[in-house]
């Protein structure tokens, strides 16, 4: 079993910054990718940013140039540095982990990010 623990959400004014962290623990042989999603209408989740084990990254168009995903592989931790935040970034952000040999990906419990105008 794998657990994902998130931290770093909160309330910030537009133009401000937040840094999210997510640490994976448990039966981890290796990590294929870790990243962040956020909730959209219809109980769906959209990709915000993801980082693969080879270091490649992918971002939603809406956050390119403002958000940066990074990782500390020794700590099984992924970070999301969010700058120039906008009210439309307000959402619950979920950590995602694709673990080697696991039958399904894992999700964190979600952390609230609120950006006031």
NORBELHU-V161409 format. One record per residue. N is the residue number from 1. RES is the residue in three letters. SS is DSSP state (alpha for helix, beta for strand, coil for the rest). Layout:
# NORBELHU-V161409
n=N res=RES ss=SS
n=N res=RES ss=SS
This chain:
# NORBELHU-V161409
n=1 res=UNK ss=coil
n=2 res=UNK ss=beta
n=3 res=UNK ss=beta
n=4 res=UNK ss=beta
n=5 res=UNK ss=beta
n=6 res=UNK ss=beta
n=7 res=UNK ss=beta
n=8 res=UNK ss=coil
n=9 res=UNK ss=coil
n=10 res=UNK ss=beta
n=11 res=UNK ss=beta
n=12 res=UNK ss=beta
n=13 res=UNK ss=beta
n=14 res=UNK ss=coil
n=15 res=UNK ss=coil
n=16 res=UNK ss=coil
n=17 res=UNK ss=coil
n=18 res=UNK ss=beta
n=19 res=UNK ss=beta
n=20 res=UNK ss=beta
n=21 res=UNK ss=beta
n=22 res=UNK ss=beta
n=23 res=UNK ss=beta
n=24 res=UNK ss=beta
n=25 res=UNK ss=beta
n=26 res=UNK ss=beta
n=27 res=UNK ss=coil
n=28 res=UNK ss=coil
n=29 res=UNK ss=coil
n=30 res=UNK ss=coil
n=31 res=UNK ss=beta
n=32 res=UNK ss=beta
n=33 res=UNK ss=beta
n=34 res=UNK ss=beta
n=35 res=UNK ss=beta
n=36 res=UNK ss=beta
n=37 res=UNK ss=beta
n=38 res=UNK ss=beta
n=39 res=UNK ss=beta
n=40 res=UNK ss=beta
n=41 res=UNK ss=coil
n=42 res=UNK ss=coil
n=43 res=UNK ss=coil
n=44 res=UNK ss=beta
n=45 res=UNK ss=beta
n=46 res=UNK ss=beta
n=47 res=UNK ss=beta
n=48 res=UNK ss=beta
n=49 res=UNK ss=beta
n=50 res=UNK ss=beta
n=51 res=UNK ss=beta
n=52 res=UNK ss=beta
n=53 res=UNK ss=coil
n=54 res=UNK ss=coil
n=55 res=UNK ss=coil
n=56 res=UNK ss=coil
n=57 res=UNK ss=beta
n=58 res=UNK ss=beta
n=59 res=UNK ss=beta
n=60 res=UNK ss=coil
n=61 res=UNK ss=alpha
n=62 res=UNK ss=alpha
n=63 res=UNK ss=alpha
n=64 res=UNK ss=coil
n=65 res=UNK ss=coil
n=66 res=UNK ss=coil
n=67 res=UNK ss=beta
n=68 res=UNK ss=beta
n=69 res=UNK ss=beta
n=70 res=UNK ss=beta
n=71 res=UNK ss=beta
n=72 res=UNK ss=beta
n=73 res=UNK ss=alpha
n=74 res=UNK ss=alpha
n=75 res=UNK ss=alpha
n=76 res=UNK ss=coil
n=77 res=UNK ss=beta
n=78 res=UNK ss=beta
n=79 res=UNK ss=beta
n=80 res=UNK ss=beta
n=81 res=UNK ss=beta
n=82 res=UNK ss=beta
n=83 res=UNK ss=coil
n=84 res=UNK ss=coil
n=85 res=UNK ss=coil
n=86 res=UNK ss=coil
n=87 res=UNK ss=alpha
n=88 res=UNK ss=alpha
n=89 res=UNK ss=alpha
n=90 res=UNK ss=coil
n=91 res=UNK ss=beta
n=92 res=UNK ss=beta
n=93 res=UNK ss=beta
n=94 res=UNK ss=beta
n=95 res=UNK ss=beta
n=96 res=UNK ss=beta
n=97 res=UNK ss=beta
n=98 res=UNK ss=beta
n=99 res=UNK ss=beta
n=100 res=UNK ss=coil
n=101 res=UNK ss=coil
n=102 res=UNK ss=coil
n=103 res=UNK ss=coil
n=104 res=UNK ss=coil
n=105 res=UNK ss=coil
n=106 res=UNK ss=beta
n=107 res=UNK ss=beta
n=108 res=UNK ss=coil
n=109 res=UNK ss=coil
n=110 res=UNK ss=coil
n=111 res=UNK ss=beta
n=112 res=UNK ss=beta
n=113 res=UNK ss=beta
n=114 res=UNK ss=beta
n=115 res=UNK ss=beta
n=116 res=UNK ss=beta
n=117 res=UNK ss=coil
